[in-house]
Amino acid sequence: MSERDVALKEEKQRAREQWAQDPCGEFYGREYEFGTREFFDRVERHRYEEYAPWMPEVMGFNDFKGARLLEIGCGMGTDLLQFARGGAKVTGADLTPRSVEISRARFRLYEMPGEFVITDGERLPFADKSFDVVYSNGVLHHTPGTDVAVAEAHRVLKPGGTAKVMLYHRNSLAYWGELFFRRGILGGELLRGRSMQEVMSKWVEISNADARPLVKVYSQREARTLFRMFREVKTEVEQITRPELRLFKNIPESLFLRLRRTLGWNVIITARK
Ligand SMILES: C[S@@+](CC[C@H](N)C(=O)[O-])C[C@H]1O[C@@H](n2cnc3c(N)ncnc32)[C@H](O)[C@@H]1O
């Protein structure tokens, strides 16, 4: 095994341990017993009512009835459950055994059908052209070979199939305002010699266990380049909450929406094979 392969293997193991300690969204259900209906319902309410009310429509939870849908990095299965409720035949894949275990238990609790696989998105154990939809939310910017994972998504999609992927947005208020200016400059992180990569790793994911994941950001143009092997590629920007605007949090809704759709923290790529 080459030095690079060893480093990659270690990076993946670190990711597995970190995501096992910090299943994405767990923090927001913390007032309830983990794994109960109350807990999962609270996690959903936080995501779709408080944090990202745009998600059901933009991600198209009800648009894939009857389609075979694979989610790469399903975490606790929060979005996957919405696609299943919308009638998609879902498969959840995740690098972290604990994520798969939680998703499986959650689907059982809600009596929804779904298949689950522990696997690296950079090496999917599926035949070519086996899915109508590949979805991934907030995952591929955490894996070293983002381009390799995109190529895998392309490979397992049927011709005409859709990839829907959310990556973090470089040209955003979160990146320049919160991470660069507030943490990097005012907080002194950059002045102490830390890189933006290190600043993001420390401050991006909210966690109980002081997580330090790999985090990358993409402009819309970089995201389109990443998906250039697809026939059609569209990008949209979303994700700001009013509290992030601090003194300006009470701006009119129309201005808020415009900001969210230009300087938001998420780039959503919709690509057709
Ligand atoms: C930030 S969480 C997002 C989870 C979920 N998509 C959501 O929106 O709640 C990242 C998840 O991606 C998984 N992950 C990270 N790298 C991965 C990879 N290379 N292949 C598959 N899953 C991966 C982690 O185990 C973790 O569950």
The ligand as an SDF file (V2000), in Angstrom:
LIG
                    3D

 27 29  0  0  0  0  0  0  0  0999 V2000
  -22.7620   15.8330    7.8040 C   0  0  0  0  0  0  0  0  0  0  0  0
  -23.3360   14.1890    7.8360 S   0  0  0  0  0  0  0  0  0  0  0  0
  -24.7220   14.3150    6.7270 C   0  0  0  0  0  0  0  0  0  0  0  0
  -25.7100   13.1960    6.9030 C   0  0  0  0  0  0  0  0  0  0  0  0
  -26.9940   13.3160    6.0960 C   0  0  0  0  0  0  0  0  0  0  0  0
  -26.7620   13.3890    4.6790 N   0  0  0  0  0  0  0  0  0  0  0  0
  -27.8130   14.4870    6.5600 C   0  0  0  0  0  0  0  0  0  0  0  0
  -28.1090   15.3660    5.7530 O   0  0  0  0  0  0  0  0  0  0  0  0
  -28.1620   14.5150    7.7380 O   0  0  0  0  0  0  0  0  0  0  0  0
  -22.1260   13.3330    6.8890 C   0  0  0  0  0  0  0  0  0  0  0  0
  -22.3850   11.8420    6.7330 C   0  0  0  0  0  0  0  0  0  0  0  0
  -21.6480   11.3710    5.6050 O   0  0  0  0  0  0  0  0  0  0  0  0
  -21.0060   10.1640    5.9230 C   0  0  0  0  0  0  0  0  0  0  0  0
  -19.8210   10.0750    5.0660 N   0  0  0  0  0  0  0  0  0  0  0  0
  -18.6870   10.8070    5.1360 C   0  0  0  0  0  0  0  0  0  0  0  0
  -17.8290   10.4330    4.1580 N   0  0  0  0  0  0  0  0  0  0  0  0
  -18.4600    9.4640    3.4520 C   0  0  0  0  0  0  0  0  0  0  0  0
  -18.0950    8.6790    2.3380 C   0  0  0  0  0  0  0  0  0  0  0  0
  -16.9030    8.7930    1.7410 N   0  0  0  0  0  0  0  0  0  0  0  0
  -18.9800    7.7570    1.8800 N   0  0  0  0  0  0  0  0  0  0  0  0
  -20.1870    7.5940    2.4770 C   0  0  0  0  0  0  0  0  0  0  0  0
  -20.5820    8.3050    3.5490 N   0  0  0  0  0  0  0  0  0  0  0  0
  -19.7310    9.2280    4.0300 C   0  0  0  0  0  0  0  0  0  0  0  0
  -20.7040   10.2460    7.3940 C   0  0  0  0  0  0  0  0  0  0  0  0
  -20.5460    8.9700    7.9570 O   0  0  0  0  0  0  0  0  0  0  0  0
  -21.9400   10.9920    7.9120 C   0  0  0  0  0  0  0  0  0  0  0  0
  -22.9630   10.0920    8.2710 O   0  0  0  0  0  0  0  0  0  0  0  0
  1  2  1  0
  2  3  1  0
  2 10  1  0
  3  4  1  0
  4  5  1  0
  5  6  1  0
  5  7  1  0
  7  8  2  0
  7  9  1  0
 10 11  1  0
 11 12  1  0
 11 26  1  0
 12 13  1  0
 13 14  1  0
 13 24  1  0
 14 15  1  0
 14 23  1  0
 15 16  2  0
 16 17  1  0
 17 18  1  0
 17 23  2  0
 18 19  1  0
 18 20  2  0
 20 21  1  0
 21 22  2  0
 22 23  1  0
 24 25  1  0
 24 26  1  0
 26 27  1  0
M  CHG  2   2   1   9  -1
M  END
$$$$
